[in-house]
């Protein structure tokens, strides 16, 4: 029987019930993959992060309710908050060893800054039925290793989308990022649909911004951005392109702390 500490944290949020909730679970070793998937499915959040201490660092894996993923921004942010606010209070930096390499996170006065790999994208021919699935005609379509990126004409179109999730699930990429020039104080806005990973719409997505940051850097001729992911919960991110990598900055709010018996 295992008694596993669990934390549920709203990431990329400065108040409860905003941003993207992630579960963070502390283990002394990784359990079997099928059990980790079952735990993540039981948590029923976009991602569950599993942490294992490794000297001064932590090993980190992320699972959606259906599969393991190679990178997850909001659950990494939540994991950093757990390490620096609960496990090792007063610590100001941590490095996570992950499938995407070492990921450094440092604490700031208002939140945390993550250093992530960049995901360059390239223009591509729109996949069949993309416009019909989204309910909007993209002005440009790009792809990276994981997702299609559909650039729409304006922020209001992004905010108003009500896509055909089943049609998106049938595409030959795990997800579709939609984006447009920002409104209000935002440089750009976005949304992310990934039903193939068990996430119809992700509230706030760090991995998507690893592709959006270099894209908008080339479009807007700047390297720092204030971005908004326009899901129902919504989330704000500061994004920077630094030495070929992407910095993502945001805050966290703790919602739940307890133990799971397995």
N, C-alpha and C positions, 0 to 999 in steps of 0.2 A: 504494500500500500504506500502511495506517495502523497505527501502533504505539500502542495506546490503553492508558493506565494503568487498571487495574481493582482495586478493593478490594471485598472481601466482609465485611460487618459485621453482627454480631448486634445488632439494635436493641431497645430496651426490655428489656435484659438486663444482668445484672451478672456473668455467667459464660458461657462458650462453650456452644453447643448449646441455648440457651434464647432466648426472645424471637423476633423475626422477622428472618430473614436478608435483607439487601438487597445488591445489587451497585451500586457507584457507579463511574461511568466518566467520566474527564476528557477533554473534547474542546476543540479550539480553535474549532470551529464545529459546529453541529448537522448531522449527516449526514441523508440522505433518510429520510423516515418509514418506508418499507418496510425499509430497512436497520436502522434503530433497532429496529423490531419483530423482525426476524430475530435481532439480537444479544440482545434480551431473551428471545426464545424459546430461544436457545442457552444462555443463563445459567440458564433454567428455575427462576427464583425468583419469588416473588409479585410483586416489582417490581425493575426496574433503573432507577436514577436516572442521567440524563445531565447533566453540569455543563459550563457554558461560562463562563469568566471574563468579566466585564463591568465594568471599572473596579474599584471597591471591592466590588462585588456580584458575584453569580453568577446566570446564567440556569439554570433547572432544569426538566427535564421527566421524567415518570415513565411507564414502560411495563410492563404485565404481559406474560406470554408471548403474549398475543393482541391487546392493544389499548393505546392511550394513555389515561391516566386524568387527571382534572383536579386531583386532590389525593391525596397519599400521605404519611401521617405518618411511618411507620417509615423510609422511604427518605429523607425530609427529615432525620430525626434522624441517620441514617447519613451523609448528605452533610455535615452540620454537623461530625460527628466527623472526617471526612476533611479538611475545610478547616482545622479548628482544631488537629488533631493531626498531620497529615501535610503539607498544602500550605502552611500559614501557622502553624507552631507558635507558641504564645503569644497568638494572636488569641483574643478572648473573646466576640466577637459577629459575626454575619454576616447579611446580608439576601439572600434568594433571590427573584428575579423569576420568577413562575410564572403559569400559567393561572388560579390562584386569587388573584392579586395578590401584593404583596410579603409574604414570610413571614420574620419576624425570629426568629433563634435566638440565645440567649445561653448561655454556659458557666457552670456552677455548680461547686461543690466535688465533687459526686458525679455529674454528668452534664450534661444540656442541657435548656433550657426553650424550647419552640416556642410562638409566638403565631399561632393559626390562626383563620379565620372560624368563627363558630358556625353550626350547622345546626339551626334550630328544626324540630320535628316537630309533627304534628297527628293527633288520633285519626282512624281510618278504619275502614271495614267490612273485616273480614278477607278477603283474596283467597280464591277457591275452593281448597279442598284444602290450605290452609296448615297446619292442625292435623295432617292426615294426612302431609304432607311432613316436618314436624318430629318427629312422633311424640309430641306434647304439645299440650295445648289452652292457648293464650295467655289470660291474664286481661285483656289489653288489647293492641290493635294500633294502631300509629301509622305514619305515612309521612313521609319528607322528600323532597327532590328526587330522591334516588338509591335509597333502600332502604326496605323494610318494617322496622319495629322490633316484635318480638314480645316482650311482657313476660310472663315465666313466674312461677309461684308461688314458687319458691325456687331457691337456688343449686345444690342437688343436682340438680334437674331439668335446669338448664342444663348442668352438668358431664356428665351421663349421656346427653345427646342423641346419637342416631345417625341423622341425618336422611336422607331420600331426596334425594340431591344432584341427580339428574336432574329430579325434580319441581320443585325450587327453581329450576333453570335455566330452566324454562318459564314462570316468573312474569313479570309485567310491570314488575318493578324489577330492577336489576342485582344486588341482593343482599338478604339477610335478616340483620338483627342480632337476636340473642336476648339478653335480659338479665333479671336478677332482683336482689332485694336481696342484699347480700353475706353471706358467712359468714367465719368467722375474723376477721381484722382489716380486711377489705375492706368498703367502703361499698356497692359493687355489683360484680357479675360479668357477663361477656358472652362471646359467641362470634359469629363472622361468617362467613357462607357466601356466596360470590360466584362460582358456577360460570359464570355468563354472561360474566364477565371472565377466565375461565381459571384461577380460584382456588377450588377446591372448598371449602377452609376456610383462611382467612387466620389465621396464628398470633397476630399482635397488630396492631390496626388503629387508626391515629390518626384517620382520617376518621370511623370509626364513633363514636369518642369525642367528636367535634365535635357529634354529635347527642345522645349519651348524657349528656354533661355538663349541658346545659340541661334535659334531661328530669329527671334526678335532682335537679338544683337545685330545681326546682319541687316534686318529690315529697318531698324530705327537708328542704327549707327551709334549705339551706346552700349554700356556693359552692366548697368545696374537698373533694376526694374522693381516697381511695386505692382504685384500681380494679384488678381482675384479669381478664385475658382468658384463659378456661379452655380453650385449645386444648391439644393434646398437648405442645407445647413450653412454653406458658404465658408470660405476660408481665405485669409490674406497671407501672402508670402512676399518676402524680399528676396530677389534673385540676383545673383552676380555671376558674371563670367570672369574667372580669375585663373590665369596661367593654364588655359585649356580645360579647366574643370569648372564645376558649377557649385556655387555656395547658395544654400537655401536657409533662410532665417525665419523663425517663427516662435510662438509661445505655446505653452501647454497648461492645461488645467486638470487636476486630479478629480476623478469622479468616484472611483470605487477602489477599495483595498481590502484584501481578504486572503483566504486560502482555499484551494481546490483539493478534494480528496479523490484519488484515483487508485 
